Amino acid sequence: MHPNALLDLSTELLRAVLKLDQPADAVVSAFFRRQAKLGSRERHALAETTYHVLRHRLRLQHLAQSGSGAIERRLAILGWQGTPGVLQSALGPNEQQWLQHVQALDLSTMPDKLRHNLPDWIAAPLRERLGEEEFMTLAGALNEGAPLDLRVNLLKSKREEALAALQAAGIAAQPTPYSPWGLRVQGKPALNKLEIFTSGAVEVQDEGSQLLALLLAPKRSEMVVDFCAGAGGKTLALGAAMRNTGRLYAFDVSGNRLDALKPRLARSGLSNVYPAQLVHERDDRVKRLAGKIDRVLVDAPCSGLGTLRRNPDLKWRQSPLAVQELRGKQAAILASAARLVKSGGRLVYATCSLLPAENEDIAREFSAAHPEFEMLDAAELLAQAQLPQAESLVSEGFLRLWPHRHATDGFFAAAWQRR
């Protein structure tokens, strides 16, 4: 495709994404379906440019004010992630001169807001918790792309075998440092046609998400509930940990999300999983199972701000009001799911948020309202699971994963045992 046309398409895609009225990945996917003639390199350039602009939006919008023409074109030029020669061929003399001037600026002298690229309402609680220096390190990590983590399905393969299969396919991978099931792949290789993927030997799952299954630690022949199962990534990890025994309920209020579990479940080889759509958290299915379940995982709906490396649009699409509304849902879902847990059973509440309001605050409020639940030390639970450096994953007794410390998505989890 001619460079001018490619830059025009990048401008068009950014114009659609920056409306921020839909998830960015959905907008990008729909755009590519309409542009079926684009090659893989062209798609990569457009997608990576879009995500780069979303990650660095505040700084790039500030810099773009000095240019001329459509703001989306200026942002596409500043954020270009394709071949440099293609961009140069698409620019006129004035645009080339402007770009050279902007690229010569010392970004380190800019106000910190233009360097961390986070809204104030997100930056403030994180800065207060971490301190200025570590906060800026976290912000830098959030503005980088995430690696691709895989979970090896131990029902079908061993980690060493899966690693060898990836290497034989020309895909560089290495074991994850914490999860005994994980492999980390750099870049975005096409896995969906590889036999190791189609056979169900590996699933895409961030290492942090894998650790939630280890924290719940389901045993053979137990009754377990994944209360907010979604597309089932953690459900599959739990089922494999149970060695395909017992009974594992995958509950969710979204039938569409549960439908996405079906092909993954078929690949996994699991036969102990029972998906079920709930009307709400007080569904009759919950009442019938009250007090009968050994272990319950509540991966609650949340702001998703721990996944900004993958979903940078969330920091612009979420709001303090949305988080406050989510807090009400989180508390209600956790309280309802807790009714399922039998005496001596384990309850785990988790989010992929970085905000204390969705994490520690919810956990402590639940503990205060439910003295029948004893809070467990996540470090002890992870040590029992023989995780290396378990203490480094825990803060104040909670599992607390940070992109800049652990190279995972941001995750939080609290665990209790019913007395």
C-alpha positions in Angstrom: 0.0 0.0 0.0 1.2 3.5 -0.8 2.6 5.3 2.3 0.2 8.2 1.9 -2.8 5.8 1.9 -1.4 3.9 4.9 -1.0 7.1 6.9 -4.5 8.1 5.9 -5.8 4.8 7.3 -3.9 5.3 10.5 -5.5 8.7 10.9 -9.0 7.2 10.2 -8.4 4.4 12.7 -7.3 6.9 15.4 -10.3 9.1 14.8 -12.5 6.1 15.5 -10.6 4.8 18.5 -10.2 8.3 20.2 -14.0 8.7 20.4 -13.5 6.3 23.4 -17.1 5.1 23.1 -16.1 1.4 22.7 -13.1 -0.8 23.7 -10.1 -0.1 21.5 -9.6 -3.7 20.6 -13.1 -4.0 19.3 -12.8 -0.8 17.2 -9.4 -2.0 15.8 -10.8 -5.5 14.9 -13.9 -4.0 13.2 -11.7 -1.6 11.2 -9.5 -4.4 10.0 -12.5 -6.4 8.9 -13.5 -3.5 6.7 -9.9 -3.3 5.3 -9.5 -6.9 4.3 -6.7 -6.1 1.8 -4.3 -4.9 4.4 -1.2 -7.2 4.9 0.0 -8.4 8.3 2.8 -5.7 8.4 0.4 -3.0 7.6 -2.1 -4.2 10.3 0.7 -4.4 12.8 1.8 -0.8 12.0 -1.7 0.6 12.3 -2.5 -1.3 15.5 0.7 -0.6 17.3 0.5 3.1 16.3 -3.0 3.3 17.7 -2.0 1.7 21.0 1.1 3.8 21.3 -1.0 6.9 21.0 -3.4 5.6 23.6 -0.6 4.9 26.0 1.1 8.3 25.6 -2.1 10.3 24.8 -1.5 13.3 27.1 2.1 13.9 25.9 1.3 13.4 22.2 -1.7 15.6 22.3 0.4 18.3 23.9 3.1 18.0 21.3 0.6 17.8 18.5 -0.7 21.3 19.3 2.3 22.8 17.5 1.5 21.2 14.2 -1.2 21.9 11.5 -3.8 19.8 9.8 -6.1 17.2 11.4 -5.2 16.4 15.0 -5.5 12.7 14.4 -3.0 12.8 11.5 -0.5 14.7 13.8 -1.0 12.0 16.5 -0.5 9.2 13.9 2.8 10.9 12.8 4.0 11.3 16.3 3.0 7.8 17.4 4.0 6.0 14.2 5.2 2.4 15.0 5.6 1.2 11.4 8.7 1.3 9.2 10.3 4.8 9.5 10.9 5.0 5.8 7.1 4.5 5.1 6.3 7.5 7.3 8.9 9.7 5.8 7.6 8.9 2.3 4.1 10.0 3.4 5.2 13.4 4.8 5.5 16.7 3.0 8.5 19.0 3.7 6.7 21.0 6.4 5.6 17.9 8.2 9.1 16.5 8.1 10.5 19.7 9.5 7.9 19.8 12.3 8.5 16.1 13.2 12.3 16.7 13.4 11.7 19.7 15.7 9.4 17.7 18.0 11.7 14.7 18.2 14.6 17.0 19.3 12.7 18.1 22.4 13.9 16.8 25.8 11.0 14.8 27.1 12.5 14.6 30.6 11.9 18.3 31.1 8.2 18.0 30.6 5.7 18.2 33.5 5.3 14.8 35.2 1.7 14.4 34.0 3.0 14.4 30.4 5.6 11.8 31.3 3.4 9.4 33.3 0.3 9.8 31.0 -2.3 8.9 33.6 -5.4 10.9 34.6 -5.1 12.6 38.0 -7.7 10.4 39.7 -5.6 7.3 38.9 -2.2 8.8 39.5 -3.0 10.3 42.9 -3.7 7.1 44.9 -0.9 5.2 43.2 1.6 8.0 43.9 0.5 8.1 47.5 1.0 4.3 47.9 4.3 3.9 46.1 6.0 7.2 46.5 7.2 9.4 43.6 10.1 7.4 42.3 8.4 4.0 42.2 5.2 5.6 40.9 7.1 6.9 37.9 8.6 3.4 37.4 5.1 1.9 37.5 3.8 4.5 35.0 6.7 3.6 32.7 5.9 -0.1 32.9 2.2 0.6 32.2 3.2 2.4 29.0 5.0 -0.6 27.7 3.4 -3.5 25.8 2.9 -6.7 27.8 4.5 -10.0 26.9 2.4 -13.0 25.9 2.0 -15.5 28.8 0.8 -19.1 28.3 -0.4 -21.6 30.8 0.6 -25.2 30.1 -2.3 -27.6 30.5 -0.7 -30.4 32.7 -3.5 -32.8 31.6 -2.0 -32.8 28.1 1.6 -31.7 28.4 4.5 -30.8 30.7 6.1 -27.4 30.7 9.4 -28.7 29.4 7.5 -30.4 26.5 5.5 -27.3 25.7 8.6 -25.2 25.7 10.4 -27.5 23.3 7.4 -27.5 21.0 7.4 -23.7 20.9 11.1 -23.6 20.2 10.7 -26.2 17.4 8.1 -23.8 15.9 10.6 -21.0 16.0 9.0 -19.2 18.9 11.3 -18.1 21.7 9.8 -18.7 25.2 11.0 -19.1 28.7 9.4 -20.4 32.0 7.6 -17.7 34.0 9.4 -16.9 37.3 6.5 -17.6 39.7 3.8 -19.9 38.1 4.9 -23.5 37.7 2.6 -23.7 34.7 3.6 -20.6 32.8 5.7 -19.8 29.7 6.4 -16.3 28.6 6.7 -15.4 24.9 8.0 -12.1 23.6 6.2 -10.4 20.7 2.9 -11.6 19.3 3.5 -14.8 17.4 0.5 -16.5 15.7 -0.3 -19.4 18.0 -3.8 -20.3 17.0 -2.7 -22.6 14.1 0.0 -24.4 16.1 -0.8 -28.0 17.2 0.3 -27.2 20.7 -2.5 -24.6 20.9 -5.2 -26.4 18.9 -4.7 -29.5 21.0 -5.3 -27.6 24.2 -1.8 -28.2 25.6 -1.4 -24.4 26.2 -3.8 -21.5 26.8 -3.1 -17.8 26.7 -3.2 -16.6 30.3 -1.2 -13.9 32.2 1.0 -15.3 34.9 -0.8 -13.2 37.5 -4.1 -14.8 36.6 -2.4 -18.2 37.0 -1.4 -17.4 40.5 -5.0 -16.9 41.5 -5.7 -20.6 40.8 -2.7 -21.4 43.0 -4.0 -19.2 45.8 -7.4 -20.9 45.7 -5.6 -24.3 45.6 -8.5 -26.6 44.7 -8.0 -30.3 45.5 -9.1 -33.5 43.7 -12.7 -34.4 44.1 -13.8 -31.1 45.7 -16.7 -28.9 44.8 -15.4 -25.5 43.4 -17.1 -22.4 42.0 -15.6 -19.8 39.7 -18.2 -17.2 40.5 -17.4 -14.7 37.7 -16.0 -17.1 35.2 -16.1 -14.9 32.1 -14.4 -16.6 29.1 -13.1 -19.2 31.5 -9.3 -18.7 31.7 -9.2 -19.3 35.4 -11.9 -21.9 35.2 -9.6 -24.0 33.0 -6.7 -23.5 35.3 -8.8 -24.6 38.3 -10.1 -27.7 36.4 -6.6 -28.8 35.5 -5.4 -28.3 39.1 -8.2 -30.6 40.2 -6.9 -33.1 37.7 -10.3 -33.3 36.0 -12.0 -34.6 39.1 -14.7 -33.2 41.4 -17.2 -30.7 40.2 -16.3 -27.2 39.0 -19.1 -24.7 38.4 -18.4 -21.8 36.0 -20.9 -19.0 36.8 -21.4 -15.7 35.0 -24.2 -13.4 34.3 -23.1 -13.0 30.6 -24.1 -15.8 28.3 -21.8 -14.4 25.6 -18.8 -14.7 27.8 -19.7 -18.3 28.7 -20.1 -19.1 25.0 -16.5 -18.0 24.6 -15.6 -20.7 27.1 -17.0 -23.5 25.1 -14.3 -23.9 22.4 -11.6 -23.5 25.1 -13.2 -26.1 27.2 -13.4 -28.5 24.3 -9.7 -28.1 23.7 -8.8 -28.5 27.3 -10.0 -32.1 27.7 -11.8 -31.2 31.0 -15.0 -33.0 31.8 -15.5 -31.7 35.3 -16.6 -28.1 34.4 -20.3 -27.1 34.5 -21.0 -23.6 33.0 -24.1 -21.9 34.1 -25.5 -18.4 33.4 -26.8 -16.6 36.5 -29.6 -14.0 36.3 -27.8 -12.1 39.1 -25.6 -12.8 42.1 -28.6 -14.0 44.2 -29.7 -16.5 41.6 -31.5 -19.6 42.8 -28.5 -21.7 41.8 -26.5 -19.8 44.4 -29.2 -20.5 47.1 -29.2 -24.3 46.3 -25.5 -24.6 46.7 -25.2 -22.4 49.8 -22.8 -23.9 52.4 -21.8 -26.8 50.2 -18.8 -25.5 48.2 -15.2 -26.3 49.2 -13.6 -23.3 47.4 -15.0 -20.2 45.7 -13.1 -17.8 43.5 -14.6 -14.3 43.0 -12.7 -12.6 40.2 -14.9 -9.6 40.4 -15.9 -7.1 37.7 -13.4 -4.1 38.1 -11.9 -1.1 36.4 -9.3 -3.3 34.7 -6.6 -0.8 35.4 -4.0 -3.5 36.1 -4.2 -4.4 32.4 -3.2 -1.0 31.0 -0.3 -2.6 29.2 -2.8 -4.5 27.1 -5.8 -2.1 27.3 -4.4 1.5 27.5 -7.8 2.9 26.5 -9.2 2.0 29.9 -7.4 4.8 31.7 -9.4 7.2 29.4 -12.7 5.3 29.4 -13.0 4.7 33.1 -13.9 7.3 35.7 -14.1 7.8 39.5 -17.9 7.5 39.2 -17.6 4.2 37.3 -15.2 2.9 40.0 -17.6 3.9 42.8 -20.4 2.0 41.0 -18.2 -1.0 40.6 -17.4 -1.0 44.3 -21.1 -1.6 45.0 -21.2 -4.5 42.6 -18.0 -5.9 44.0 -19.2 -5.9 47.6 -22.6 -7.4 46.7 -21.0 -10.2 44.5 -18.5 -11.1 47.2 -21.1 -11.2 49.9 -23.4 -13.4 47.8 -20.6 -15.8 46.7 -19.5 -16.1 50.3 -22.8 -17.9 51.1 -21.6 -20.8 49.0 -18.6 -21.6 51.2 -18.9 -24.5 53.6 -17.3 -24.5 57.0 -13.5 -24.9 56.6 -13.8 -23.9 52.9 -11.8 -21.2 51.2 -13.0 -17.9 49.6 -10.8 -15.8 47.3 -11.7 -12.3 46.1 -9.6 -10.9 43.2 -9.5 -8.1 40.7 -7.1 -6.9 38.0 -7.2 -3.4 39.4 -4.4 -1.3 41.0 -6.7 0.9 43.1 -7.0 0.3 46.8 -10.7 1.3 46.6 -11.4 -1.9 44.6 -9.0 -4.1 46.5 -7.9 -3.7 50.1 -10.9 -1.5 51.0 -13.4 -4.1 49.7 -11.6 -6.9 51.5 -11.4 -5.2 54.8 -15.1 -4.1 54.6 -16.0 -7.7 54.0 -14.0 -9.0 56.9 -15.6 -6.4 59.2 -19.1 -7.4 58.1 -18.4 -11.2 58.1 -16.7 -12.4 61.3 -17.5 -16.0 60.3 -14.6 -15.6 57.8 -11.0 -15.6 59.0 -8.6 -13.8 56.7 -5.6 -16.0 55.5 -2.1 -14.8 54.8 -1.5 -15.0 51.1 2.3 -15.5 51.6 1.6 -18.7 53.6 -0.8 -20.0 51.0 1.6 -19.4 48.2 4.5 -20.9 50.2 2.3 -24.0 50.6 1.9 -24.1 46.9 5.8 -24.0 46.7 5.9 -20.8 44.8 9.4 -19.2 44.7 9.7 -15.8 46.4 6.2 -16.0 47.7 6.8 -13.2 50.2 7.7 -10.8 47.3 4.2 -11.3 45.9 2.4 -10.3 49.1 1.6 -7.0 50.8 -0.2 -6.8 54.2 -1.3 -10.4 53.8 -2.8 -9.8 50.3 -1.5 -11.0 47.0 -0.4 -7.8 45.2 1.1 -8.0 41.7 2.6 -5.0 39.9 3.7 -4.8 36.3 6.9 -3.0 37.2 7.8 -5.4 40.1 6.6 -8.8 38.8 6.2 -8.3 35.0 2.6 -9.5 35.3 -0.6 -7.6 34.9 -1.7 -5.8 38.1 -3.6 -8.2 40.3 -5.0 -8.2 43.8 -6.4 -11.1 45.8 -7.5 -11.7 49.4 -8.3 -15.1 50.9 -10.5 -16.2 53.8 -11.4 -19.5 55.5 -14.9 -20.0 56.8 -14.9 -20.9 60.5 
